[in-house]
Amino acid sequence: MEATITRMTLSQDEQKKNMALSMKTKYDKYWDNIDNMNYLLYVAVVLDSRNKLAYISYCTDLIHGTGSEKSKEIVGKVTKTLDELFNHYKGKADNKNVPNSQYPIFGEKSSISEMDIDLELEFDKFDDGGQDIKTEVDIYLADRKEKRDPKFDLLGWWKANSIKFPILSKLGRHVLAMPISTVASESAFSTGDRVIDKY
């Protein structure tokens, strides 16, 4: 859209040029100011397993120039928003799954033979030498992209992959199910068709 409007601003036709300049002003109001951008829309694009973060990088590089500071800033803010959303959902999931403390705290004076612990479970929690622990977001972004298919069911993909990405799939289900526009709900309550004759 931005490329088309920018192309129109260079038109020789004065009427077309003026219309494009007016459109560009409105477009820039919502999409050019980084602080006013709705990053949830970008997160929805990233949660499409056919796009991921590479699509955002590609598009922002086309608009703002390859490797530009603005492009890097947008990608950084999208990543930060996705991480914050993931951590919020993870926190909610952790609060629901907090079991009653049935195991003694390590460091208390007791022998291993007196403790009733699950060694495999405790080992999985153990930090093995400071290796980077990857979150679901890191794993999702590192996985290959899905192939483009007109019959691709994105919500179905998240449902099928909910075992691999339990928290991210909940986030995806909520973000991707949001209506992109309020026009449909507003038109349902509109009385315009009763006031204005169709002729």
N, C-alpha and C positions, 0 to 999 in steps of 0.2 A: 504494500500500500504506500509506504513512504517513497519507494523508488518511482512509482507511478505519479504521485503528487509532485515530486521534485522534477520529474520529466515535464509535467504539464506547466510548471512555473517558468520553464524555458521556452514555452510556445511563442510563436510569432503572433498568434491570434490574441489580441488584447483581452477580449472577453474571457477566453479560456484561461489566460494567464492570471487575471484578477480573481477568477473563481478558485484557481489552484492556490494562490497566495492566501486567500481566506481559509481554504481547507487546511493548508499547511499550518496556519496559526492555531487552529483548533487541534490539529493532530499533535503539534508540538506541546500544547498545553497538557495533554494527557500522556504522551509517549516520549517526549524529549527530555523532560525534567526527571532525572534519576530519582529524586526524592519523592516524587508524586506517583511513580510507577506502582502498579499493583503486581507484586512479584508472585502472587498466587497463580496468576495466569501463566507465568513462565514455569512455575512448578508443575502445573498441569501438563505443559509440553514435555517437561523432563520425565514425568511419570508415564508418558507414552513410550512403551518399550521399543518402538520403532524409531524414536528420536533421541531420547536421553539428553545429556548435557551437550553433546556434540552438535546437535541441531541449533541450540541457543548460540553456541560459539560461532557456528557457520553464519547464521543470520545477522548477529551483531557485527561480525567482521565485514559482511557485505554492506551494512548500513553505515558503520562508523569507521571502516578501514581495518584491514588486517592487523591484528596486534595492537590496536589503538588502546589508549588508557580507558576510554569510555567503555569499549567492548569488554575489557578485562574487569572493570568495575561492575558492570551489569552481571557478568557471569559469576563474579565473586558474591554479589548480593543474592543472586538466585541460589547459589550453593549454600550460602549462610541461611537463607529462608528455609530451604529444604531440610538442613540439619536441625534448625530450631524446631520446625514442625515435627520431625522425627523424634527429637528428644522429648517434646511435649507428649507425644503419643506413647513413647517408651515409658515415661514417668507414670502415665495413667495405667499402663499395663502392669508395671512393677508394683504399683499400689494395690492393684487387684490381686496379684499373685504372691503377696507377702505371706509366707507360711508362719505358723507359730514356731518360735525358736525351740526346736527339739534337740539340737546338737549343742554341746558345750562350746564356748568360745575358746579358740586356740590360744594357748598362753595360760589358761587356768591350770592349776596343779591337778593333773589327773593323767593317768597313763593311757596310751592308745588302746590298750586292752579294755579299759573301763569305758571308753567312748563308743557310742553307737553311731558311727558315721558311714557315709557312702563315699568311699575313696575316689571313685570315678567322678562323681559329682563335684567333690571338693577339688580334685585335680583340674577339672575343666575351668573352675573359677581361679585357679592358681596362675599368677603372672609368671610365665616362663621366660625369665631373663630379659624382660622389657621389650619384647617384640611388639610391633604395632598390632593392636587389636582392631580388626576391621568391623565396621558397623554394617548393618544391612544396606545402608545407602551406598557405602563404598563398594560392596559386593555387587549391588544392582548396577551401579554405573560402570563397573569393570567388565561385567558380562557383555557378551555380544548383543547387538541390536537385533530385533526381530525383522524379518523381511516384510516389505510392503505388500499388502494383499487387500483388495477391496472388501473382502469378507472378514477381515480381522476384527475380532471382538475384544476390545481393550479391557473392559470390565471382566470379561470371561478369562482373559489372560491373567489378571490379578487374582481372580478366584482360584485358578489352576495353580498359581505360584504362591498361594498363601502359606503353604508349609515352609517353603524356602524363605519367604519374606513375611513373617506373621505381622509385624508392626507396620511395615511399609505398605502392605496390602490393605490394611485398615485405613491408613492415610490416603492411599490411592483411591479407595472406594468412596471416601468422603469428598475429596477434592474433585475427582472426575465426574461425580454425580451432580455437582452444582450447576444450576442453569447459568449460561454465559451472559444472558440478557434478561432484563426485567420486562421487556416489551410484551411478552405473552401474558404475564400476570396482570400488567397494567391494562392491556386491551380487553381483558376479561371483565374489568370493572368500568370500562369506558362507556359513557353515554353518548358519545359522538355520533354513532350510527342512528340514534333516535332523534337527535337534534338536526343533523344535516342530511338532507335528502340525497340519495345516491345520484340524482341527476344534477 
